C-alpha cells in the first residue's frame, strides 16, 4: 500500500453564507422558463448554448444539450439530465460526455447529488469513465466517488466533534488500483481551515506487483507531485473564495447570469479574430 498526505491552509467559507448560496442557485435555475427547446431568463434573454431536448424543464428525466456549430441543432456529444429536483429533498444532475474514437466511443458520466438545497446536509460527486473497445480499454476506464457530510465538515472545521471524524471521503476504482481519499478540516489560529488530505492506494491484479516497484523508483517524486497538486487546488480556493463570501446573494446571482453572456461574447470575438 502507498500512502500520500498533505496539509494546506484554506480561507474559511461561512456556513451562514454557503446555505443561502445553494438556495440561490436553485432559485436561479427555477427562474428560467422554457419555450419549446429554448430557455429564457426572467428578463427575456435566451440562455446561450443550452437547449431543452427532452422532458419538462427541471423535472426528473429532462435532458438538455449544448448547441452544436450547426445553429439550431443540439450537440449530442454532451447531455445534461435531471435525475431529481426537489429543494426539500434531493437535487441530482448527470452530465454525460461522449468521445468518438476509432476503437469505439468513450463515455464519461459525472453525477452530482445534493441533500438538500433547502437545508444542505450531504453532497456526492461521482465520475465514471468508460473507454472504447480497444485492447487496452479496461485500463483507460475507472470511477471516482466523493461524499461530503456537510454537518461533520463544519463541526470539524471549528474544532467540535471527534478528531477521528472524516467529513469528506472518497473511493477510486481502476483495473490496476483501488484508492481511498479523506479530507479533514481543523481550525487554524487565524480562523482559517487546516485541511489534511490523505490518499491510500492498493494495487489490484498485477498492479500489486507494480505498485511497490513504482514507489521504490519514483515514490519521492510521486509524493512531491501530490503535494503540489493539493497546494495548487488550495491556491485556487484562496484566490476565489474570500472574494465570493463578501458578496450577497443578489450580487452573486447577477454576476453568474452576466458571466454566461460575457463568455459567449468572448468566444465570438476569438472566432472572429481567427478568421
Secondary structure, DSSP 8 states (H G I E B T S, - for coil): -EEEEEEEEE----HHHHHHHHHHHHHHHHH-EEETTEEE-TTS-B-TTEEEEESSTTSTT-EEEEE-SSTTSEEEEEEEEEEEE-TTS-EEEEEEEEE--TT--EEEEEEEEEE-SSS--EEEEEEEEE--SSTTGGGG-EEEEEEEEHHHHHHHHTT-S-TT--SEEEEEEESSEEEEEEEEEEE-TTS-EEEEEEEEEEE-TTHHHHHHHHHHHHHHHHHHHHHHHHHHHHHHHHHHHHHHHTS-HHHHHHHHHHHHHHHHHHHHHHHHHT-
